Amino acid sequence: MYGNDFGTPTEPEQPVAAATDDELQQEFQALIDGDGRIEPRDWMPEAYRKGLIRQIAQHAHSEIIGMQPEGNWITRAPSLRRKAILMAKVQDEAGHGLYLYAAAETLGADRADLLDLLHTGKQKYSSIFNYPTLTWADMGAIGWLVDGAAIVNQVPLCRCSYGPYARAMIRVCKEESFHQRQGFEILHTLSQGTDAQKAMAQDAANRWWWPSLMMFGPPDDESPHSAQSMQWGIKRFSNDELRQRFVDMTAPQAEVLGITLPDPDLRWNDERGSYDFGEIDFTELFEVIKGNGPCNKQRLEHRVRAHTDGAWVREAADAYADKQAAKGRRAVA
């Protein structure tokens, strides 16, 4: 139980050789290939860290910019119940941004720097939020189509190789499922209403369908980051695979709603066990990404103005934190 060889001299400890970059890289990839998690203090390639910061930041930016198209409809929602639900949804999106910025900070990013990159146009957000919300039915189409696409995109991220991002996505996806059901319920109510309400629902679906398909990014052969992200276990499925899943999920729901999706080539393919759908004009996607969408300028200007107007809140919070820290130091002294 206890050692008793007190008189035997021990060998001096030999220094442990530091692992080479190649060895660290092999261990890193082996952990990912074994479906393990990379945590903030683990070794990771610099390209992996930078790629994650880029993706998580874009995701976080999308959540806070995404508050704008719907926040404008809170006061115009048709009932108190609708106002409360929409307000809760917008608050959820603010929370999603908070979780994601916090996840990016575990990689050494500074939240203020990320916001500066957003405000100066050096980092992007999802192209879908550069489209206008013209009617109340748009709140339904965004929930059903945009949040539905987000769920298809984001559920696999719950198994992302980077632990903090994967764990943040679990709660995000639970809340997104509520958002999708809320949107479906709005459109279902409209589709059961008057002819004008049915026309409003159909018009919203017509305008949001193709931009929602573009949310998954360019085709696989034109996606600059997909292959590497999949090798690193950040993404689990390619852009085109996720887009097909979304179409297969949404097309039957449109039938329940009595809405016709604006694609004459959309039809079930028995041989493939999936829906065929028409060719997407990705020229529009690339134009929106470049800043030429209907609301690019409006969305970014609104975001910068809100950030500037809120400077006093951040300053007050910093002053309070400094005051509490000083009080703690005096108590210790």
C-alpha positions, 0 to 999 in steps of 0.5 A: 500500500505504501512504498518502503524503498527509502534508500534507493536513489531515484533517477533524475527526471528527464525533460519532456520534449515539446510536441512538434506542430505536426504532432499537435496537428495530428492529435487535434485532427484525431480528436475531431475524427473521433467526434471529440470536442475542442475546448478553449485551452486546447491546442488548435491550428490558428486557421481553425481559430480564425475560421471559427471567429469569422463564422461565430461573429457572422452568426452573432451579427446576424442575430442582432441585425435580424432584430430590425425587420421584426422589431419594426412590427411590434407596435403594429401587430394585430393583437396584444397576444401577437405583440407579446409573442413578437416581442419575446422573439426579438428578445430571444434574438438579442440573447442569441447574439449574446451567447455567440459573442461570448463563444467568440470571446473564448477564442480570444476575440474582443466583442468590441472589435467584432462590432467595429468590424461589423459597423465598418462592413469588414464582417458580414451578416446573413443576407436574408436580413437585407430584405424589407418587411412590407406586411404583417404576413412577412412576420409569418414568412420570416418565422416559417421560412427564415427561422425554418432555414436557420433550424436546418442550418444550426441543429448540426452545429450542436455537434460542432467540434468547438465545445462552447459554440456547440453548447450555445447552439443547443439553447439557440435551436430550442428557441428557434423552433418556437420562432418557426412555429410562431411564423407557421401559425401566423400564416396558417391563420391568414390562410384560413382568413379572408381573400385579402389575408390569403393573398397577403400570405401568398405574397409574403411566401413569394418574396421570401422563398428564394432568399431563404434558399440562398441562406444556405450559401453558394453551391458547394463548388463555389463555397470557399470555406465549406470543405475545410469546415467539414474536415474540422467538424465545424460543419456536418453537412454541405450547403447543398445538402442542407438546402435539400433538407430544407426544401424537403421539410418545407414543401409539405408544410406549404401544402398544409398552409394552402400556399403555392411556393413560387417555383414551377419546377418544385415536385416530388421525385420518387426515385430520389426520395426528395423534392426537385426544385428550380435553379437558384439565381445566385447573382442576387445573393452575391449582390446582396453580400456586396452591399447592394441589397434592398436594405443593406444601407438601412440595416447597417446605419440603424445598427451603428446609430443604436450602438452610438446612442447606447454608449452612455449605457456601456460607460455607466456599466463600466463605471459601476464595475470599476466602483464595485471592484474598488469597493472590493479592494478596500474591503480586502485591505 
